Amino acid sequence: MDDGTSQSSGLSLATHSFTRAEVEFLGKVLWNKYGIRTSLHRPRSYKDQYYLYIRAESMPLLADLIYPYIHPSMRRK
């Protein structure tokens, strides 16, 4: 429940410990299986670390998918 952060109107997933290929694969799976649009980003201060950004237009779909699994105390976030 704590491996991401809201950014603008989307969500950044903390995938920094994965390779670029693994993060790209995750983005493709989210698109192919759920229709969730993502983009790959690399912080300027990190050469070989990437994070996956879930775009704002996919946030309602993501919320519907994960809501049943979120602990009630975390739903306010």
Biopython code that builds the backbone (N, CA, C, O; Angstrom):
import numpy as np
from Bio.PDB.StructureBuilder import StructureBuilder

atoms = [
    (1, "MET", "N", (0.812, -1.188, 0.000)),
    (1, "MET", "CA", (0.000, 0.000, 0.000)),
    (1, "MET", "C", (0.864, 1.264, 0.000)),
    (1, "MET", "O", (0.332, 2.372, 0.056)),
    (2, "ASP", "N", (2.173, 1.111, -0.061)),
    (2, "ASP", "CA", (3.005, 2.292, 0.072)),
    (2, "ASP", "C", (4.154, 2.301, -0.933)),
    (2, "ASP", "O", (5.224, 2.825, -0.622)),
    (3, "ASP", "N", (3.971, 1.748, -2.108)),
    (3, "ASP", "CA", (5.042, 1.731, -3.097)),
    (3, "ASP", "C", (4.745, 2.634, -4.281)),
    (3, "ASP", "O", (5.090, 2.317, -5.420)),
    (4, "GLY", "N", (4.110, 3.747, -4.005)),
    (4, "GLY", "CA", (3.806, 4.704, -5.050)),
    (4, "GLY", "C", (3.447, 6.036, -4.436)),
    (4, "GLY", "O", (3.328, 6.174, -3.219)),
    (5, "THR", "N", (3.277, 7.011, -5.307)),
    (5, "THR", "CA", (2.916, 8.340, -4.841)),
    (5, "THR", "C", (2.083, 9.039, -5.914)),
    (5, "THR", "O", (2.283, 8.823, -7.109)),
    (6, "SER", "N", (1.162, 9.866, -5.475)),
    (6, "SER", "CA", (0.393, 10.627, -6.456)),
    (6, "SER", "C", (1.291, 11.697, -7.050)),
    (6, "SER", "O", (2.108, 12.305, -6.359)),
    (7, "GLN", "N", (1.122, 11.909, -8.328)),
    (7, "GLN", "CA", (1.940, 12.889, -9.033)),
    (7, "GLN", "C", (1.043, 13.510, -10.086)),
    (7, "GLN", "O", (0.539, 12.808, -10.963)),
    (8, "SER", "N", (0.840, 14.799, -10.013)),
    (8, "SER", "CA", (-0.141, 15.494, -10.846)),
    (8, "SER", "C", (-1.489, 14.826, -10.601)),
    (8, "SER", "O", (-1.953, 14.787, -9.462)),
    (9, "SER", "N", (-2.118, 14.307, -11.630)),
    (9, "SER", "CA", (-3.391, 13.610, -11.469)),
    (9, "SER", "C", (-3.225, 12.112, -11.653)),
    (9, "SER", "O", (-4.211, 11.378, -11.716)),
    (10, "GLY", "N", (-1.975, 11.652, -11.739)),
    (10, "GLY", "CA", (-1.695, 10.240, -11.944)),
    (10, "GLY", "C", (-1.014, 9.623, -10.742)),
    (10, "GLY", "O", (-1.110, 10.132, -9.625)),
    (11, "LEU", "N", (-0.325, 8.521, -10.983)),
    (11, "LEU", "CA", (0.316, 7.771, -9.908)),
    (11, "LEU", "C", (1.668, 7.273, -10.377)),
    (11, "LEU", "O", (1.779, 6.705, -11.464)),
    (12, "SER", "N", (2.695, 7.479, -9.571)),
    (12, "SER", "CA", (4.022, 6.942, -9.860)),
    (12, "SER", "C", (4.238, 5.711, -8.999)),
    (12, "SER", "O", (4.089, 5.762, -7.778)),
    (13, "LEU", "N", (4.590, 4.603, -9.643)),
    (13, "LEU", "CA", (4.885, 3.376, -8.912)),
    (13, "LEU", "C", (6.385, 3.276, -8.677)),
    (13, "LEU", "O", (7.171, 3.521, -9.593)),
    (14, "ALA", "N", (6.787, 2.923, -7.477)),
    (14, "ALA", "CA", (8.203, 2.824, -7.116)),
    (14, "ALA", "C", (8.771, 1.521, -7.663)),
    (14, "ALA", "O", (8.793, 0.500, -6.975)),
    (15, "THR", "N", (9.227, 1.569, -8.900)),
    (15, "THR", "CA", (9.796, 0.401, -9.556)),
    (15, "THR", "C", (11.300, 0.587, -9.758)),
    (15, "THR", "O", (11.878, 0.007, -10.677)),
    (16, "HIS", "N", (11.923, 1.377, -8.921)),
    (16, "HIS", "CA", (13.332, 1.750, -9.081)),
    (16, "HIS", "C", (14.299, 0.567, -9.029)),
    (16, "HIS", "O", (15.386, 0.639, -9.602)),
    (17, "SER", "N", (13.927, -0.504, -8.361)),
    (17, "SER", "CA", (14.846, -1.635, -8.231)),
    (17, "SER", "C", (14.743, -2.615, -9.397)),
    (17, "SER", "O", (15.450, -3.623, -9.415)),
    (18, "PHE", "N", (13.878, -2.335, -10.365)),
    (18, "PHE", "CA", (13.720, -3.207, -11.516)),
    (18, "PHE", "C", (14.472, -2.641, -12.712)),
    (18, "PHE", "O", (14.751, -1.444, -12.771)),
    (19, "THR", "N", (14.797, -3.506, -13.659)),
    (19, "THR", "CA", (15.470, -3.052, -14.874)),
    (19, "THR", "C", (14.480, -2.327, -15.770)),
    (19, "THR", "O", (13.266, -2.412, -15.584)),
    (20, "ARG", "N", (15.017, -1.621, -16.735)),
    (20, "ARG", "CA", (14.149, -0.914, -17.688)),
    (20, "ARG", "C", (13.227, -1.899, -18.409)),
    (20, "ARG", "O", (12.039, -1.629, -18.581)),
    (21, "ALA", "N", (13.773, -3.032, -18.825)),
    (21, "ALA", "CA", (12.972, -4.037, -19.530)),
    (21, "ALA", "C", (11.835, -4.558, -18.654)),
    (21, "ALA", "O", (10.729, -4.777, -19.148)),
    (22, "GLU", "N", (12.091, -4.756, -17.375)),
    (22, "GLU", "CA", (11.059, -5.245, -16.463)),
    (22, "GLU", "C", (9.953, -4.216, -16.259)),
    (22, "GLU", "O", (8.776, -4.569, -16.200)),
    (23, "VAL", "N", (10.329, -2.949, -16.152)),
    (23, "VAL", "CA", (9.336, -1.886, -15.970)),
    (23, "VAL", "C", (8.505, -1.725, -17.246)),
    (23, "VAL", "O", (7.293, -1.520, -17.181)),
    (24, "GLU", "N", (9.163, -1.818, -18.404)),
    (24, "GLU", "CA", (8.433, -1.754, -19.670)),
    (24, "GLU", "C", (7.462, -2.928, -19.786)),
    (24, "GLU", "O", (6.336, -2.764, -20.256)),
    (25, "PHE", "N", (7.899, -4.105, -19.360)),
    (25, "PHE", "CA", (7.036, -5.282, -19.392)),
    (25, "PHE", "C", (5.807, -5.079, -18.510)),
    (25, "PHE", "O", (4.691, -5.404, -18.917)),
    (26, "LEU", "N", (6.003, -4.552, -17.321)),
    (26, "LEU", "CA", (4.883, -4.281, -16.416)),
    (26, "LEU", "C", (3.898, -3.309, -17.065)),
    (26, "LEU", "O", (2.685, -3.505, -16.990)),
    (27, "GLY", "N", (4.419, -2.274, -17.694)),
    (27, "GLY", "CA", (3.545, -1.322, -18.389)),
    (27, "GLY", "C", (2.740, -1.986, -19.484)),
    (27, "GLY", "O", (1.559, -1.680, -19.652)),
    (28, "LYS", "N", (3.358, -2.896, -20.240)),
    (28, "LYS", "CA", (2.650, -3.610, -21.305)),
    (28, "LYS", "C", (1.581, -4.529, -20.742)),
    (28, "LYS", "O", (0.494, -4.639, -21.310)),
    (29, "VAL", "N", (1.876, -5.188, -19.635)),
    (29, "VAL", "CA", (0.888, -6.063, -19.004)),
    (29, "VAL", "C", (-0.310, -5.254, -18.531)),
    (29, "VAL", "O", (-1.453, -5.657, -18.744)),
    (30, "LEU", "N", (-0.061, -4.123, -17.893)),
    (30, "LEU", "CA", (-1.163, -3.281, -17.426)),
    (30, "LEU", "C", (-2.023, -2.799, -18.588)),
    (30, "LEU", "O", (-3.244, -2.707, -18.461)),
    (31, "TRP", "N", (-1.393, -2.494, -19.719)),
    (31, "TRP", "CA", (-2.147, -2.055, -20.886)),
    (31, "TRP", "C", (-2.938, -3.214, -21.507)),
    (31, "TRP", "O", (-4.138, -3.094, -21.754)),
    (32, "ASN", "N", (-2.256, -4.331, -21.756)),
    (32, "ASN", "CA", (-2.895, -5.460, -22.449)),
    (32, "ASN", "C", (-3.991, -6.125, -21.629)),
    (32, "ASN", "O", (-5.014, -6.536, -22.176)),
    (33, "LYS", "N", (-3.785, -6.233, -20.329)),
    (33, "LYS", "CA", (-4.748, -6.944, -19.497)),
    (33, "LYS", "C", (-5.872, -6.045, -18.976)),
    (33, "LYS", "O", (-7.021, -6.474, -18.877)),
    (34, "TYR", "N", (-5.533, -4.790, -18.643)),
    (34, "TYR", "CA", (-6.510, -3.921, -17.978)),
    (34, "TYR", "C", (-6.824, -2.629, -18.730)),
    (34, "TYR", "O", (-7.757, -1.917, -18.357)),
    (35, "GLY", "N", (-6.069, -2.313, -19.774)),
    (35, "GLY", "CA", (-6.291, -1.065, -20.507)),
    (35, "GLY", "C", (-5.783, 0.160, -19.765)),
    (35, "GLY", "O", (-6.243, 1.275, -20.015)),
    (36, "ILE", "N", (-4.839, -0.040, -18.856)),
    (36, "ILE", "CA", (-4.267, 1.058, -18.074)),
    (36, "ILE", "C", (-3.092, 1.648, -18.840)),
    (36, "ILE", "O", (-2.145, 0.943, -19.189)),
    (37, "ARG", "N", (-3.164, 2.950, -19.096)),
    (37, "ARG", "CA", (-2.110, 3.655, -19.837)),
    (37, "ARG", "C", (-1.002, 4.076, -18.882)),
    (37, "ARG", "O", (-1.258, 4.667, -17.833)),
    (38, "THR", "N", (0.226, 3.766, -19.261)),
    (38, "THR", "CA", (1.390, 4.094, -18.434)),
    (38, "THR", "C", (2.462, 4.749, -19.293)),
    (38, "THR", "O", (2.390, 4.744, -20.522)),
    (39, "SER", "N", (3.449, 5.308, -18.622)),
    (39, "SER", "CA", (4.645, 5.789, -19.304)),
    (39, "SER", "C", (5.842, 5.543, -18.391)),
    (39, "SER", "O", (5.708, 5.490, -17.169)),
    (40, "LEU", "N", (6.993, 5.397, -18.999)),
    (40, "LEU", "CA", (8.229, 5.109, -18.286)),
    (40, "LEU", "C", (8.973, 6.421, -18.039)),
    (40, "LEU", "O", (9.094, 7.252, -18.939)),
    (41, "HIS", "N", (9.464, 6.599, -16.826)),
    (41, "HIS", "CA", (10.208, 7.812, -16.483)),
    (41, "HIS", "C", (11.491, 7.439, -15.770)),
    (41, "HIS", "O", (11.579, 6.404, -15.110)),
    (42, "ARG", "N", (12.485, 8.303, -15.914)),
    (42, "ARG", "CA", (13.759, 8.124, -15.220)),
    (42, "ARG", "C", (14.090, 9.428, -14.511)),
    (42, "ARG", "O", (14.224, 10.474, -15.147)),
    (43, "PRO", "N", (14.221, 9.361, -13.184)),
    (43, "PRO", "CA", (14.605, 10.581, -12.466)),
    (43, "PRO", "C", (15.969, 11.074, -12.940)),
    (43, "PRO", "O", (16.851, 10.267, -13.231)),
    (44, "ARG", "N", (16.144, 12.357, -13.018)),
    (44, "ARG", "CA", (17.406, 12.923, -13.501)),
    (44, "ARG", "C", (18.603, 12.511, -12.663)),
    (44, "ARG", "O", (19.708, 12.362, -13.184)),
    (45, "SER", "N", (18.389, 12.328, -11.376)),
    (45, "SER", "CA", (19.500, 12.030, -10.485)),
    (45, "SER", "C", (19.893, 10.551, -10.467)),
    (45, "SER", "O", (20.875, 10.185, -9.821)),
    (46, "TYR", "N", (19.131, 9.688, -11.176)),
    (46, "TYR", "CA", (19.417, 8.261, -11.181)),
    (46, "TYR", "C", (19.607, 7.784, -12.610)),
    (46, "TYR", "O", (18.712, 7.926, -13.444)),
    (47, "LYS", "N", (20.769, 7.221, -12.890)),
    (47, "LYS", "CA", (21.106, 6.819, -14.251)),
    (47, "LYS", "C", (20.345, 5.569, -14.706)),
    (47, "LYS", "O", (19.831, 5.537, -15.824)),
    (48, "ASP", "N", (20.270, 4.555, -13.864)),
    (48, "ASP", "CA", (19.701, 3.274, -14.272)),
    (48, "ASP", "C", (18.470, 2.877, -13.478)),
    (48, "ASP", "O", (18.216, 1.688, -13.287)),
    (49, "GLN", "N", (17.703, 3.849, -13.016)),
    (49, "GLN", "CA", (16.499, 3.538, -12.263)),
    (49, "GLN", "C", (15.305, 4.177, -12.961)),
    (49, "GLN", "O", (15.373, 5.309, -13.440)),
    (50, "TYR", "N", (14.210, 3.421, -13.006)),
    (50, "TYR", "CA", (13.031, 3.875, -13.729)),
    (50, "TYR", "C", (11.791, 3.712, -12.863)),
    (50, "TYR", "O", (11.729, 2.834, -12.002)),
    (51, "TYR", "N", (10.822, 4.555, -13.101)),
    (51, "TYR", "CA", (9.542, 4.363, -12.433)),
    (51, "TYR", "C", (8.428, 4.418, -13.464)),
    (51, "TYR", "O", (8.559, 5.036, -14.521)),
    (52, "LEU", "N", (7.345, 3.764, -13.134)),
    (52, "LEU", "CA", (6.209, 3.671, -14.020)),
    (52, "LEU", "C", (5.161, 4.675, -13.570)),
    (52, "LEU", "O", (4.776, 4.707, -12.401)),
    (53, "TYR", "N", (4.708, 5.485, -14.499)),
    (53, "TYR", "CA", (3.695, 6.493, -14.214)),
    (53, "TYR", "C", (2.378, 6.034, -14.824)),
    (53, "TYR", "O", (2.310, 5.757, -16.021)),
    (54, "ILE", "N", (1.337, 5.955, -14.011)),
    (54, "ILE", "CA", (0.003, 5.634, -14.495)),
    (54, "ILE", "C", (-0.683, 6.955, -14.796)),
    (54, "ILE", "O", (-0.822, 7.812, -13.923)),
    (55, "ARG", "N", (-1.106, 7.108, -16.026)),
    (55, "ARG", "CA", (-1.656, 8.378, -16.493)),
    (55, "ARG", "C", (-3.010, 8.695, -15.863)),
    (55, "ARG", "O", (-3.749, 7.802, -15.449)),
    (56, "ALA", "N", (-3.306, 9.959, -15.802)),
    (56, "ALA", "CA", (-4.522, 10.446, -15.147)),
    (56, "ALA", "C", (-5.786, 9.804, -15.711)),
    (56, "ALA", "O", (-6.702, 9.478, -14.956)),
    (57, "GLU", "N", (-5.846, 9.619, -17.028)),
    (57, "GLU", "CA", (-7.063, 9.063, -17.616)),
    (57, "GLU", "C", (-7.303, 7.611, -17.217)),
    (57, "GLU", "O", (-8.414, 7.103, -17.374)),
    (58, "SER", "N", (-6.276, 6.938, -16.705)),
    (58, "SER", "CA", (-6.421, 5.546, -16.262)),
    (58, "SER", "C", (-6.685, 5.420, -14.770)),
    (58, "SER", "O", (-6.923, 4.314, -14.285)),
    (59, "MET", "N", (-6.652, 6.510, -14.039)),
    (59, "MET", "CA", (-6.827, 6.438, -12.589)),
    (59, "MET", "C", (-8.203, 5.905, -12.161)),
    (59, "MET", "O", (-8.261, 5.114, -11.219)),
    (60, "PRO", "N", (-9.312, 6.296, -12.803)),
    (60, "PRO", "CA", (-10.602, 5.711, -12.400)),
    (60, "PRO", "C", (-10.643, 4.195, -12.594)),
    (60, "PRO", "O", (-11.192, 3.478, -11.758)),
    (61, "LEU", "N", (-10.068, 3.709, -13.689)),
    (61, "LEU", "CA", (-10.021, 2.272, -13.938)),
    (61, "LEU", "C", (-9.162, 1.567, -12.892)),
    (61, "LEU", "O", (-9.555, 0.526, -12.367)),
    (62, "LEU", "N", (-8.011, 2.121, -12.592)),
    (62, "LEU", "CA", (-7.138, 1.546, -11.566)),
    (62, "LEU", "C", (-7.834, 1.520, -10.213)),
    (62, "LEU", "O", (-7.765, 0.524, -9.493)),
    (63, "ALA", "N", (-8.502, 2.613, -9.870)),
    (63, "ALA", "CA", (-9.203, 2.689, -8.587)),
    (63, "ALA", "C", (-10.263, 1.595, -8.475)),
    (63, "ALA", "O", (-10.397, 0.963, -7.427)),
    (64, "ASP", "N", (-11.012, 1.372, -9.546)),
    (64, "ASP", "CA", (-12.032, 0.323, -9.541)),
    (64, "ASP", "C", (-11.416, -1.064, -9.373)),
    (64, "ASP", "O", (-11.990, -1.928, -8.711)),
    (65, "LEU", "N", (-10.241, -1.271, -9.977)),
    (65, "LEU", "CA", (-9.585, -2.578, -9.898)),
    (65, "LEU", "C", (-9.022, -2.884, -8.512)),
    (65, "LEU", "O", (-9.119, -4.017, -8.040)),
    (66, "ILE", "N", (-8.441, -1.890, -7.862)),
    (66, "ILE", "CA", (-7.733, -2.165, -6.603)),
    (66, "ILE", "C", (-8.554, -1.871, -5.351)),
    (66, "ILE", "O", (-8.172, -2.292, -4.260)),
    (67, "TYR", "N", (-9.661, -1.164, -5.481)),
    (67, "TYR", "CA", (-10.435, -0.764, -4.302)),
    (67, "TYR", "C", (-10.775, -1.931, -3.369)),
    (67, "TYR", "O", (-10.637, -1.784, -2.154)),
    (68, "PRO", "N", (-11.215, -3.083, -3.888)),
    (68, "PRO", "CA", (-11.576, -4.185, -2.984)),
    (68, "PRO", "C", (-10.397, -4.714, -2.154)),
    (68, "PRO", "O", (-10.605, -5.380, -1.140)),
    (69, "TYR", "N", (-9.169, -4.422, -2.578)),
    (69, "TYR", "CA", (-7.985, -4.960, -1.907)),
    (69, "TYR", "C", (-7.318, -3.966, -0.965)),
    (69, "TYR", "O", (-6.370, -4.314, -0.261)),
    (70, "ILE", "N", (-7.806, -2.744, -0.950)),
    (70, "ILE", "CA", (-7.209, -1.719, -0.095)),
    (70, "ILE", "C", (-7.786, -1.827, 1.316)),
    (70, "ILE", "O", (-9.000, -1.896, 1.507)),
    (71, "HIS", "N", (-6.902, -1.839, 2.276)),
    (71, "HIS", "CA", (-7.334, -1.886, 3.675)),
    (71, "HIS", "C", (-8.164, -0.634, 3.960)),
    (71, "HIS", "O", (-7.809, 0.460, 3.520)),
    (72, "PRO", "N", (-9.275, -0.793, 4.702)),
    (72, "PRO", "CA", (-10.151, 0.361, 4.962)),
    (72, "PRO", "C", (-9.440, 1.589, 5.525)),
    (72, "PRO", "O", (-9.829, 2.718, 5.227)),
    (73, "SER", "N", (-8.417, 1.383, 6.326)),
    (73, "SER", "CA", (-7.706, 2.532, 6.904)),
    (73, "SER", "C", (-6.882, 3.287, 5.853)),
    (73, "SER", "O", (-6.476, 4.424, 6.094)),
    (74, "MET", "N", (-6.633, 2.675, 4.702)),
    (74, "MET", "CA", (-5.838, 3.319, 3.658)),
    (74, "MET", "C", (-6.707, 3.941, 2.572)),
    (74, "MET", "O", (-6.167, 4.623, 1.701)),
    (75, "ARG", "N", (-7.993, 3.747, 2.576)),
    (75, "ARG", "CA", (-8.858, 4.221, 1.497)),
    (75, "ARG", "C", (-8.962, 5.741, 1.423)),
    (75, "ARG", "O", (-9.271, 6.286, 0.363)),
    (76, "ARG", "N", (-8.716, 6.411, 2.500)),
    (76, "ARG", "CA", (-8.790, 7.873, 2.479)),
    (76, "ARG", "C", (-7.674, 8.486, 1.659)),
    (76, "ARG", "O", (-7.795, 9.625, 1.209)),
    (77, "LYS", "N", (-6.594, 7.759, 1.456)),
    (77, "LYS", "CA", (-5.454, 8.281, 0.715)),
    (77, "LYS", "C", (-5.725, 8.183, -0.751)),
    (77, "LYS", "O", (-4.885, 8.572, -1.561)),
]
sb = StructureBuilder()
sb.init_structure("model")
sb.init_model(0)
sb.init_chain("A")
sb.init_seg("    ")
for serial, (resi, resn, name, xyz) in enumerate(atoms, 1):
    if name == "N":
        sb.init_residue(resn, " ", resi, " ")
    sb.init_atom(name, np.array(xyz, "f"), 0.0, 1.0, " ", f" {name:<3s}", serial, name[0])
structure = sb.get_structure()
